[in-house]
Amino acid sequence: MIEKCEVNYVKSRANLYHVPVKQWKKWTLDARQVFNEVYSSMVKNQVIFNHPRQEKISREHWKTVCWNAAWTAACAIQDIFAPKTAC
């Protein structure tokens, strides 16, 4: 069985998802863009990130999973390009 899904990339470094400003300012422009792209690609595509037999997670809980994954990705990029800046 093949399921169709759509992944939209944001291509923006603006604080689209309201990360606390204190943290947003710590991240490089690349880390900000990574946060936006990871969050936007995950939030509407739960089915491609979960195990095929996983029951659907509530929207509220899924948004938290997406937020945490995006934050982790942004911090990983931050550590590569600006390791002296705390995440």
KEBAMAR-227041 format. One line per 8 residues: number of its first residue (from 1); their letters; for each residue x, y, z of N, C-alpha, C. Coordinates in Angstrom, 2 decimals, decimal comma. Example, Ala and Ser with C-alpha at 12.3 -4.5 7.8 and 13.67 -1.06 7.14 Angstrom:
KEBAMAR-227041
1	as	13,19 -5,69 7,80 12,30 -4,50 7,80 13,20 -3,30 7,80 | 12,85 -2,25 7,08 13,67 -1,06 7,14 12,90 0,03 7,87 .
END
This chain:
KEBAMAR-227041
1	miekcevn	0,85 -1,19 0,00 0,00 0,00 0,00 0,89 1,25 0,00 | 0,62 2,15 -0,90 1,37 3,40 -0,98 0,46 4,54 -0,57 | 0,95 5,34 0,37 0,18 6,50 0,80 0,81 7,76 0,25 | 0,00 8,65 -0,22 0,47 9,91 -0,77 0,61 10,92 0,36 | 1,72 11,66 0,35 1,91 12,72 1,34 2,55 13,92 0,65 | 2,45 15,04 1,29 3,01 16,27 0,75 3,91 16,90 1,78 | 5,10 17,29 1,37 6,04 17,95 2,25 6,31 19,34 1,69 | 6,00 20,35 2,48 6,24 21,73 2,08 7,40 22,29 2,88 .
9	yvksranl	8,36 22,87 2,19 9,49 23,49 2,86 9,24 24,98 2,98 | 9,67 25,55 4,09 9,35 26,93 4,41 10,29 27,94 3,75 | 11,58 27,69 3,72 12,57 28,61 3,16 12,49 30,00 3,79 | 12,39 30,04 5,10 12,31 31,32 5,80 13,12 31,24 7,09 | 13,69 32,36 7,46 14,43 32,43 8,71 13,70 33,28 9,74 | 12,47 33,66 9,43 11,66 34,42 10,37 11,17 33,48 11,47 | 10,83 34,02 12,62 10,36 33,22 13,74 8,88 32,87 13,54 | 8,64 31,96 12,61 7,28 31,61 12,20 6,49 30,88 13,27 .
17	yhvpvkqw	7,17 30,14 14,13 6,47 29,27 15,08 6,66 29,73 16,53 | 7,04 30,97 16,69 7,07 31,63 18,00 7,99 30,95 19,02 | 9,21 30,66 18,57 10,25 30,20 19,49 10,52 31,37 20,43 | 10,73 31,13 21,71 11,05 32,25 22,60 12,20 33,09 22,04 | 12,02 34,40 22,05 12,97 35,32 21,42 14,38 35,14 21,97 | 14,49 34,89 23,26 15,82 34,70 23,87 16,57 33,56 23,17 | 15,87 32,46 22,88 16,51 31,33 22,19 16,71 31,64 20,72 | 15,72 32,24 20,08 15,79 32,54 18,65 17,03 33,39 18,34 .
25	kkwtldar	17,33 34,34 19,22 18,48 35,22 19,00 19,81 34,48 19,17 | 19,81 33,39 19,93 21,04 32,60 20,12 21,40 31,80 18,88 | 20,40 31,41 18,10 20,63 30,56 16,94 21,15 31,36 15,75 | 21,99 30,73 14,94 22,43 31,32 13,68 21,26 31,34 12,70 | 21,43 32,06 11,60 20,38 32,08 10,57 20,12 30,68 10,03 | 21,17 29,90 9,87 20,99 28,52 9,39 20,19 27,68 10,39 | 20,48 27,81 11,66 19,75 27,06 12,68 18,28 27,47 12,70 | 18,01 28,74 12,52 16,62 29,22 12,48 15,87 28,61 11,29 .
33	qvfnevys	16,53 28,58 10,15 15,89 28,01 8,96 15,65 26,52 9,14 | 16,60 25,83 9,73 16,44 24,40 9,98 15,25 24,16 10,91 | 15,12 24,96 11,95 13,97 24,80 12,85 12,67 24,92 12,05 | 12,54 25,98 11,28 11,32 26,21 10,51 11,03 25,07 9,53 | 12,05 24,61 8,83 11,84 23,57 7,83 11,49 22,23 8,45 | 12,16 21,86 9,52 11,85 20,59 10,18 10,44 20,64 10,75 | 10,12 21,70 11,46 8,78 21,80 12,06 7,69 21,76 10,98 | 7,85 22,57 9,94 6,81 22,65 8,91 6,66 21,34 8,14 .
41	smvknqvi	7,76 20,63 7,93 7,65 19,38 7,19 7,05 18,26 8,03 | 7,25 18,30 9,32 6,72 17,25 10,19 5,28 17,46 10,60 | 4,90 18,69 10,88 3,62 18,95 11,56 2,40 18,44 10,77 | 2,47 18,47 9,45 1,31 18,04 8,65 1,51 16,65 8,04 | 2,56 15,96 8,43 2,87 14,67 7,82 3,20 13,60 8,85 | 2,38 13,49 9,86 2,62 12,52 10,92 2,81 11,11 10,38 | 2,05 10,77 9,37 2,05 9,40 8,84 3,42 8,97 8,33 | 4,23 9,87 7,82 5,53 9,46 7,29 6,61 9,38 8,36 .
49	fnhprqek	6,33 9,86 9,56 7,32 9,83 10,63 7,06 8,73 11,66 | 5,86 8,21 11,70 5,51 7,18 12,67 5,62 5,79 12,05 | 5,72 4,82 12,92 5,70 3,42 12,48 4,37 3,15 11,79 | 4,35 2,31 10,77 3,10 2,06 10,04 1,94 1,56 10,91 | 2,26 0,88 12,00 1,19 0,38 12,88 0,95 1,28 14,09 | 1,63 2,40 14,13 1,44 3,36 15,22 0,06 4,02 15,10 | -0,65 4,09 16,19 -1,91 4,83 16,19 -1,60 6,31 16,06 | -2,51 7,04 15,45 -2,31 8,47 15,27 -2,21 9,16 16,63 .
57	isrehwkt	-1,24 10,04 16,75 -1,03 10,81 17,98 -1,92 12,05 17,91 | -2,44 12,49 19,04 -3,28 13,69 19,04 -2,51 14,87 18,45 | -3,23 15,82 17,87 -2,60 16,98 17,25 -1,70 17,73 18,24 | -2,21 17,92 19,46 -1,44 18,63 20,48 -0,12 17,91 20,78 | -0,19 16,59 20,94 1,02 15,83 21,25 1,96 15,78 20,05 | 1,41 15,65 18,85 2,25 15,62 17,66 3,00 16,93 17,47 | 2,33 18,05 17,73 2,99 19,35 17,61 4,18 19,45 18,57 | 4,06 18,84 19,75 5,16 18,83 20,70 6,32 17,99 20,17 .
65	vcwnaawt	6,00 16,83 19,58 7,03 15,99 18,98 7,76 16,76 17,87 | 7,00 17,45 17,02 7,59 18,23 15,93 8,47 19,35 16,46 | 7,98 20,03 17,48 8,73 21,14 18,10 10,06 20,61 18,64 | 10,02 19,49 19,36 11,23 18,94 19,95 12,23 18,48 18,89 | 11,73 17,88 17,82 12,61 17,45 16,72 13,24 18,66 16,03 | 12,45 19,69 15,79 12,96 20,90 15,14 13,99 21,59 16,02 | 13,72 21,66 17,30 14,65 22,28 18,25 15,97 21,51 18,26 | 15,89 20,18 18,30 17,08 19,34 18,30 17,89 19,54 17,03 .
73	aacaiqdi	17,21 19,61 15,90 17,89 19,83 14,62 18,57 21,20 14,58 | 17,87 22,21 15,06 18,46 23,56 15,09 19,69 23,59 15,99 | 19,61 22,93 17,12 20,77 22,88 18,02 21,93 22,11 17,40 | 21,65 21,06 16,64 22,71 20,31 15,98 23,44 21,18 14,97 | 22,69 21,94 14,19 23,30 22,85 13,22 24,07 23,95 13,95 | 23,50 24,44 15,02 24,15 25,48 15,82 25,51 24,97 16,33 | 25,53 23,74 16,82 26,76 23,17 17,36 27,83 23,00 16,29 | 27,42 22,77 15,05 28,38 22,60 13,96 28,97 23,94 13,54 .
81	fapktac	28,11 24,94 13,37 28,55 26,20 12,80 28,90 27,29 13,83 | 28,42 27,15 15,04 28,72 28,14 16,08 28,83 27,43 17,43 | 29,82 26,55 17,58 29,89 25,71 18,78 30,05 26,46 20,10 | 30,49 27,70 20,07 30,67 28,47 21,31 29,37 29,06 21,82 | 28,34 29,07 20,98 27,05 29,63 21,35 26,18 28,54 21,96 | 25,76 28,72 23,19 24,95 27,71 23,86 23,60 27,54 23,18 | 23,12 26,32 23,18 21,82 26,05 22,61 20,88 25,90 23,75 .
END
